[in-house]
Amino acid sequence: MKPTRIIILAVAVVAAGLAGLLAVRLAGKKGSELVETVIQKEPTVRVLVSAENLPVGSRLTEKAVHWLSWPKNGIVEGFITDDKRPDAITELQGVVVRMPLFKGEPVRAEKIADSSSRIMSSLLPSGKRAVATEISVATGAGGFVLPNDRVDIIMVREGREGGGYITENILNNIRVLAIDQQIQESEDGKKAVVGTTATLELTPDQAKVIAVAQQMASRLTLALRSVADSQEADTAAADYLLHGGDGKADIQVIKSGAIVGNTATAAAQAK
């Protein structure tokens, strides 16, 4: 074989070897980078979540909640974590659910209330009162009013001296806490609750208004509102039923369903 061919062949073999070595090194480098990317894990914290759908008024049990790994940078204030409350599942046994919890949803402090046999008081926000009023199928939106619905309270009363009937919206956008003694919707969320008593969430002044209205009215009607209205103000009330002309609270004198006097008029007559 000619020396020239031997040299060419040797150069080709060396070049092929160098190319193969370079390829192996590059492949090894890429593979190591890929492995490093896969094995890197984002730090997690175990968060207490609901193991099932929990309606308002239900109580927490060991089977109702469990720990779930949660990205550490996704933790927000109110989450219950095992590093801060490792015994939370035991501590929260019997606690009342104030707002609906869905399966897999973190259990937040504001959605639960202290364990107590006085369930209704646990459901009431601070400063609110629970007041009951009689209803029927005719005055309760045909029986379709459910706990947590919003309603307007309409008072129907006789006018003075036989002047027909007067209708007035005395309360607006009021939350229904319970129908009779049921404080949650039916399991399928579709069945109507036909009851004789509705328990309403009211401010102290609203509670006084409905107490007066119950004495004055021929009947009180609950008008069911759209869920889209739930963000509207719910603290207004027909406070003219409580106050005299000077805006100060006084005692109303009601006779035959009509206001016939109050402490303000009595004081004026005494002068």
C-alpha positions as CSV (number, residue, x, y, z in Angstrom):
1,M,0.0,0.0,0.0
2,K,1.3,3.4,-0.9
3,P,2.5,5.6,2.0
4,T,0.0,8.4,0.9
5,R,-3.0,6.1,1.3
6,I,-1.7,4.9,4.7
7,I,-1.4,8.5,5.9
8,I,-4.9,9.4,4.6
9,L,-6.4,6.3,6.3
10,A,-4.6,7.1,9.6
11,V,-5.9,10.7,9.5
12,A,-9.4,9.5,8.9
13,V,-9.3,7.0,11.8
14,V,-8.0,9.7,14.2
15,A,-10.6,12.2,13.0
16,A,-13.4,9.6,13.5
17,G,-12.1,8.8,17.0
18,L,-12.0,12.5,18.0
19,A,-15.5,13.0,16.6
20,G,-16.8,10.1,18.5
21,L,-15.1,11.2,21.7
22,L,-16.5,14.7,21.3
23,A,-20.0,13.4,20.7
24,V,-19.9,11.2,23.8
25,R,-18.8,14.1,26.0
26,L,-21.5,16.4,24.6
27,A,-24.2,13.7,25.1
28,G,-23.0,13.1,28.7
29,K,-23.1,16.8,29.4
30,K,-26.7,17.2,28.1
31,G,-27.8,14.1,30.0
32,S,-26.4,15.4,33.3
33,E,-28.1,18.7,32.8
34,L,-31.4,17.0,32.1
35,V,-31.1,14.8,35.3
36,E,-30.3,17.9,37.4
37,T,-33.5,19.6,36.1
38,V,-35.7,16.6,36.9
39,I,-34.4,16.0,40.4
40,Q,-34.9,19.6,41.5
41,K,-38.1,19.9,43.5
42,E,-39.9,23.0,44.7
43,P,-40.2,23.2,48.5
44,T,-43.6,22.1,49.8
45,V,-45.5,22.4,53.1
46,R,-48.3,20.1,54.2
47,V,-51.6,22.0,54.3
48,L,-54.9,20.8,55.9
49,V,-57.5,20.4,53.2
50,S,-61.1,19.1,53.0
51,A,-61.4,15.4,52.0
52,E,-65.0,15.9,50.9
53,N,-67.6,18.5,50.1
54,L,-68.6,20.0,53.4
55,P,-71.8,22.2,53.5
56,V,-72.5,25.0,56.0
57,G,-73.2,23.7,59.5
58,S,-71.4,20.3,59.1
59,R,-68.8,19.3,61.7
60,L,-65.2,18.4,61.0
61,T,-64.1,14.8,61.6
62,E,-60.9,12.8,61.1
63,K,-62.2,11.5,57.8
64,A,-63.4,15.0,56.6
65,V,-59.9,16.5,56.4
66,H,-56.4,15.4,55.6
67,W,-52.9,16.8,55.0
68,L,-51.8,17.6,51.4
69,S,-48.4,18.8,50.1
70,W,-48.7,22.4,48.9
71,P,-46.0,24.6,47.1
72,K,-44.4,26.7,49.8
73,N,-44.6,29.8,47.7
74,G,-48.4,29.2,47.4
75,I,-49.1,29.4,51.1
76,V,-51.3,32.3,52.1
77,E,-52.4,33.7,55.4
78,G,-55.2,31.6,57.0
79,F,-54.0,28.2,55.7
80,I,-53.5,25.6,58.5
81,T,-50.0,24.0,58.0
82,D,-48.4,21.0,59.9
83,D,-45.3,23.0,60.8
84,K,-47.5,25.5,62.8
85,R,-50.3,23.2,63.9
86,P,-49.2,19.6,63.7
87,D,-52.1,18.4,65.8
88,A,-54.8,20.4,63.9
89,I,-56.8,17.3,62.8
90,T,-57.3,16.3,66.4
91,E,-57.8,19.9,67.7
92,L,-60.5,20.6,65.1
93,Q,-62.7,17.6,65.8
94,G,-66.3,18.8,66.0
95,V,-65.6,22.3,64.7
96,V,-68.5,23.8,62.7
97,V,-68.2,24.8,59.1
98,R,-69.3,28.4,58.6
99,M,-68.9,28.5,54.8
100,P,-69.0,25.7,52.3
101,L,-65.8,23.8,51.8
102,F,-65.1,21.8,48.6
103,K,-63.0,18.6,48.2
104,G,-59.3,19.5,48.1
105,E,-59.9,23.1,49.3
106,P,-57.6,24.3,52.1
107,V,-59.3,24.7,55.5
108,R,-59.0,28.4,56.4
109,A,-59.6,29.8,59.9
110,E,-62.3,32.1,58.7
111,K,-64.4,29.3,57.2
112,I,-64.8,27.4,60.5
113,A,-66.1,28.2,64.0
114,D,-65.3,27.0,67.5
115,S,-66.8,23.6,68.4
116,S,-70.0,24.2,70.3
117,S,-73.4,22.8,70.7
118,R,-74.8,26.3,69.9
119,I,-74.4,25.9,66.2
120,M,-76.4,28.9,65.1
121,S,-74.3,31.3,67.2
122,S,-71.2,29.9,65.5
123,L,-72.7,30.8,62.1
124,L,-73.4,34.4,63.0
125,P,-70.8,37.0,62.0
126,S,-69.7,39.4,64.7
127,G,-72.4,42.1,65.4
128,K,-75.2,40.3,63.7
129,R,-78.4,38.8,65.2
130,A,-80.5,35.8,64.3
131,V,-84.2,36.6,64.3
132,A,-87.0,34.2,63.3
133,T,-90.2,35.1,61.4
134,E,-93.2,32.9,60.4
135,I,-93.5,32.0,56.7
136,S,-95.6,29.7,54.6
137,V,-95.5,28.4,51.0
138,A,-97.3,31.6,50.0
139,T,-95.0,34.0,51.8
140,G,-91.8,32.1,51.4
141,A,-91.4,32.2,47.6
142,G,-93.3,29.0,47.1
143,G,-91.0,27.0,49.4
144,F,-87.9,27.7,47.2
145,V,-86.1,29.8,49.8
146,L,-83.1,27.9,51.1
147,P,-80.5,28.6,53.8
148,N,-77.9,31.1,52.6
149,D,-80.3,32.6,50.0
150,R,-80.9,36.4,50.0
151,V,-84.4,37.8,50.4
152,D,-86.3,41.1,50.7
153,I,-88.8,41.4,53.5
154,I,-92.1,43.0,52.3
155,M,-94.7,44.1,54.9
156,V,-98.3,44.3,54.0
157,R,-100.5,46.3,56.4
158,E,-103.9,48.0,56.4
159,G,-103.9,51.7,55.9
160,R,-105.5,54.0,58.4
161,E,-109.2,54.4,58.5
162,G,-109.8,51.7,56.0
163,G,-107.7,53.2,53.4
164,G,-106.8,49.8,51.7
165,Y,-103.5,48.0,52.1
166,I,-100.0,49.4,52.1
167,T,-96.9,47.4,51.0
168,E,-93.4,48.4,52.1
169,N,-89.9,46.9,51.7
170,I,-88.7,47.0,55.2
171,L,-85.5,45.0,54.8
172,N,-83.4,44.3,51.7
173,N,-80.9,41.6,50.6
174,I,-81.2,39.7,53.9
175,R,-79.4,36.4,54.3
176,V,-81.5,33.4,55.4
177,L,-79.6,31.4,58.1
178,A,-82.1,28.6,58.4
179,I,-85.5,27.3,57.4
180,D,-87.2,25.9,60.5
181,Q,-84.2,24.2,62.1
182,Q,-82.4,23.2,58.9
183,I,-79.2,25.3,58.5
184,Q,-78.0,23.7,55.2
185,E,-79.3,22.9,51.8
186,S,-80.4,19.4,50.9
187,E,-77.6,17.0,49.7
188,D,-78.4,17.4,46.1
189,G,-78.8,21.2,46.5
190,K,-82.0,21.2,44.5
191,K,-84.8,20.2,46.8
192,A,-86.9,23.0,48.2
193,V,-87.2,23.4,52.0
194,V,-90.9,24.0,52.9
195,G,-91.0,25.3,56.5
196,T,-93.0,27.5,58.8
197,T,-90.2,29.6,60.2
198,A,-87.3,31.4,58.6
199,T,-84.3,32.6,60.7
200,L,-82.7,35.7,59.3
201,E,-79.3,37.3,59.8
202,L,-79.9,40.9,60.9
203,T,-78.2,43.9,62.5
204,P,-79.5,45.0,65.9
205,D,-81.5,47.8,64.3
206,Q,-82.9,45.5,61.6
207,A,-84.0,43.1,64.4
208,K,-86.0,46.0,66.0
209,V,-87.6,46.8,62.7
210,I,-88.8,43.3,62.1
211,A,-90.1,43.1,65.7
212,V,-92.2,46.2,65.1
213,A,-93.3,44.9,61.6
214,Q,-94.4,41.6,63.0
215,Q,-96.9,43.5,65.2
216,M,-98.1,45.9,62.5
217,A,-98.2,43.7,59.5
218,S,-101.2,41.7,58.1
219,R,-98.4,39.5,56.8
220,L,-94.7,39.5,56.0
221,T,-93.5,38.1,52.7
222,L,-90.0,36.9,51.8
223,A,-89.1,37.8,48.2
224,L,-86.3,35.6,46.9
225,R,-83.4,37.6,45.3
226,S,-81.0,36.6,42.5
227,V,-77.6,35.3,43.6
228,A,-76.1,38.0,41.5
229,D,-77.4,40.6,44.1
230,S,-75.5,39.0,47.0
231,Q,-72.9,41.8,47.0
232,E,-75.4,44.6,47.5
233,A,-75.7,46.4,50.8
234,D,-77.7,44.4,53.4
235,T,-77.7,46.7,56.5
236,A,-80.4,49.2,55.4
237,A,-83.7,49.1,57.3
238,A,-87.0,51.0,57.4
239,D,-85.9,52.8,60.5
240,Y,-88.8,55.2,60.4
241,L,-90.7,52.4,62.1
242,L,-88.4,53.0,65.1
243,H,-87.8,56.7,65.3
244,G,-89.8,59.8,65.9
245,G,-89.4,63.0,63.9
246,D,-86.2,64.0,65.9
247,G,-84.4,60.9,64.8
248,K,-84.2,59.5,68.4
249,A,-85.3,56.0,69.2
250,D,-88.6,55.7,71.1
251,I,-91.3,53.3,71.9
252,Q,-94.0,52.9,69.3
253,V,-97.7,52.5,70.3
254,I,-99.4,50.1,67.9
255,K,-103.1,49.5,67.8
256,S,-105.0,47.4,65.3
257,G,-101.9,47.1,63.1
258,A,-101.2,50.8,62.9
259,I,-98.8,53.2,64.7
260,V,-101.1,55.4,66.8
261,G,-98.4,57.1,68.9
262,N,-95.0,57.0,70.5
263,T,-93.0,58.4,73.4
264,A,-92.3,61.5,71.4
265,T,-95.9,62.4,70.8
266,A,-96.8,61.4,74.4
267,A,-94.1,63.8,75.6
268,A,-95.4,66.6,73.4
269,Q,-99.0,66.1,74.6
270,A,-97.8,66.2,78.2
271,K,-96.3,69.8,77.8
